[in-house]
């Protein structure tokens, strides 16, 4: 008996649908939420800083993501929580690699892509402002990568330091002037100042009312978790944050210690997407152009 053409088409469609359904079940059972999916979610809105309570979403083993927005003062922020105990996670610090005195500029997205990272943000202040990658640039602060000193310490600023396996303490925020050798340090990245100290905004943050885009990092009280934070500014819907507000956001995420990195047009959080592309999830603003990413110096990320 001959099967009518429309019945054949219907059976083929049903079989295809069945296999697609099974494939989706297998795929979702074996993966966590991807950065691509997370990027589509709207920010969780809070009425004020004091109301912030993170709702972390997992997109990799030991790495969580959170996107929040505060109504008053109005600003939007993006954060990562990284498990420093997990054997699957590796902190990566780079500066573009060149000579001893100068490095080569890189966008945060380029840093993440070129080093095969899950995510990364900008960190160290620098001397040449441009959107062009590969230009000679000087880190104004320390960069230590895998025990190698790539840029010298700046005694005026602080740094986020990750110690080697022989040390009891995993990480800390210290004055760069206190770093005399790389013997016990695996990675270190300079920033500006220690803005959250034992759970409270530091004294130097109290009288600074200027608002800018911000990049920062924090450590949990037991140093088992690293928090990376970017706050948007200079755009409609996000006016930027003061350094004190930045410290308070870090505290709300779970930090007891925090450091303020280079900010302004340099602030960018880049994440690796399942389609192989790397995208910046916040809105960096270089030269007044929303979405234009600045080429920076030393960065920090997670592989």
N, C-alpha and C positions, 0 to 999 in steps of 0.2 A: 504494500500500500504506500502511496506517495504522500509524504508529509507536506502540507501547504507551506509555502515560503515564509509566511508571517509567523507560523509556529516554530520553524527552524530558527528564525531570528530571535524569537522570544526565549527559546531554550539557550541559545548562545549567550544572550544578554544575562539570563539568570545565572549561568555558570560563571561568567565573568564577574558578576556581582558577588557571587559566593566566594570566589578566590580573592577578590579585593577585600571583602569583609574579614576573611581569615588572615590576610596579610596585615591588615590594620591591627587586629588583635595581637598578633605576634610582635609587631613593631612597637606598640604602646606598652606591651608587657616587658620589653627589653630596654626601654629608654626612659629617661626622666624628661621633665619639661625642658624644651630647648630654648636657647636665647631668642630664637626667632619668634616663638610663641609668646615669650615673656615680653618682647618688644611691642606686641600688639595690645597688651593689657593697659588699661588706663591707670593712672596714678591713684593710690589710695590717699584720699584727702583728709587732712586734720585741721581743726579750727585754729590751733595754736601749737607752738613748739612743745608745750607741756603735755599735749595730748598724743604726741607721736608714739606709736607702738608698732614696731615692724611686723609685717606678715611675710615671712621669708618663703620664697619659692625655690625649690631645688632644680638645678639644671645640669649638675655634674656631681659626682661623688665627693662630698665635702666642700662644695662651693654653692652658695645660695645667693639669690638676687632679690632686691627690693626696690620698688619705685614709689616714691611718696611725694606729696605736695602739701604745703602749708598755706592756709587761707590768709592768715595775718601774723607776721608779714608774709607777703605772697612770694613764695619761691618753690621751685621743683627740684627734687634731688634723686639721685640714683646711687645704690649701694651694693656692695658685695660683702659676704661673710665667708671667710676662707678658713677651713680647718687646718691648722698648722701641724696637727698630730697625724693626720692621714698620710699614709705612705704613698698615696696616689697623687698628692699635690706637691708641686715644686715651685718655690718662689724664684722668680727670675728678675734680675736687675741688669739693665744694659744702658749704654749711652751712645750707640751709633758707631763706636770704634774708629779711631783714627790714630793720632799721635798721643804722646804723653800730655801735651799742653792743651790740645784741642780735639774735639770729637766731630762727628758729622751729625747734622740735624736729622731728626726723624719724626714723622707724625706718630701719634699713639697707635693709630690703625696700622701703620707700617711696622711698628714695634711688635704688635700682637701677631700680625701675619708672618713676618720674617722669622719670628722665634717660635712659631707653632704653639701659641698660647690660647688659653680659654678666654682670657680678658686681661686688660692692663689699663693703667692711668699714667698721666704725667706726674713728675715729682720735682726734680731739681731745678732751681732758678738758673737762668743762663743769660748770655750777653747779646745775642743777635736775634731779632724778631723778624720772622719771615714765614711764608706759607710754603716755601720751597725746601724739599728734602735734599740731603746730601751736601749741605753747605758747612764749612768749618764753623764750629760753635764751641763755646767754653762753658762747662758746668761750673756754676758758682756754688760749689759744695761737693761733698764727698760722694764717690761712687765706687763700691766694691762689688765685684761680680765673681762668684765662685772662688773667693779668697784672693782675687787679684785686684790691686788698687788701680782703677781706671781714671779717677779724678781725685785731687787732694782735698783735704778737709778745709772748711772755712770756719774759723774759730768763732765767728759772730752768730752762727746758726746751729740748729740741732739736726739730728738724723735718726732715721728708723734703722735699727741694726738687727740682723738675724745671726745668731751664734751657731757655731758648728756643733756636731753631734756630741762632742766631748763636754760641752757646757750644760749645766743643769737648767739654765734659763734659755728659753727658745728665742725670745725677741725682747727688745726694749727701745725706748726713745731716750737718747742721750745727747749731751752737748758734743758737737764735732771736735771741740778742743780736747776732749777726754780720750779720743781715739788715737792711740800712739802707734799701733801696729795692726796688721791684719791676721795675726797668729790665731786668734780664736773666733774670727768673724768669717762667716760664709758669704753673706751679702749685706750691703748697707747702701742706703740711698738718702741723700741730704734733702732737706726742705728748708722751711723758715723756722718756726718756733714750736716749742712744746706748749700746746694750747689747752690740753685737758690733763690735769695732774691729780691722780688719786680720786677721780670721779668729779672733779670740780674745774670750771674754767680757770685758767691761770690768771694771775694778777695783770699781766700785760694785755689781756684781751678786754679788760673791763672798760677802758676809756676810748676804744677804737670803734667809731660808729659808721665807718665807711662800708659800703656794700659793693661786693664784686662777685663774679663767678668764683667758686672755690673748689680746690682739690685737697683732700686730706686723708689721713690714715689713722686708725685706732687699734688698740690692743685690748683684749678682754682682761679681767683681773688676774686670771691664771696664765695669760699669754698663750693660750691654746687656740685663740681665734684672732685673725687679722681682719679688719674692716677697711674697705676702700670706699671713699665717698667723693662724689662730684655733685656740686650744687650749681644750677644754671643761674645766669644773671644777664643783665643788659638786654633783655628782650621782653616783649609783652607776655604777661603771665608769670614772669619770674624775675624779680628785681635784684636777685643776689642776696648774699648773707654777710653779716659781720663775722669777725673771727670768733666772737663769743657765741653767736648762734651756731656757727660751724662746730664748735666744741660741744654744744648742747645736743646737736643732732648726733654726733658721734656717741655721746653718752646714751642717748635713747636707743641707739642700735645695739648697745651692749659693751661699749668701750669704757675703760677706766683711765686710759692714757691716750693722748691724741697729738698728732703733729699736723701743722698746716703746710701743705706743699705750695708750689708755684700755682697761681690762679689766673684770674682775668681771662684773656683770650687763649691761654694755654690749656684751660681746664677741659679735659676730654676723658670719657670712659669708652673704650672700644671693646667689643665682644665678638667672638668667633661664631658664625652661624652655620647650621647644618649643610647649607648649600655650598660651603667652602669659602664664602665671602666674609670679610670682616667689616663691621659697621660701627660707627660711633652712635651710642644710644641716646646721649644727651644732645644738646644743641650748642656746640662751641661757636664762638663769635670772634673771628679774627678780622681786624680792620673794619669792624662794624658790620660785617656780612654774616648774618645768621647761617649756620651750617658749614661755614668755611673753617677747616681745621688748620691749626698752626703747627709748624714744624718745631719740635722741642728738643730738649737734651735728655738727661737721664730719666728713665721710666721704670716702673715696677709692675709686674704682672704675675700670673699664675699659669703654670703648665700642668 
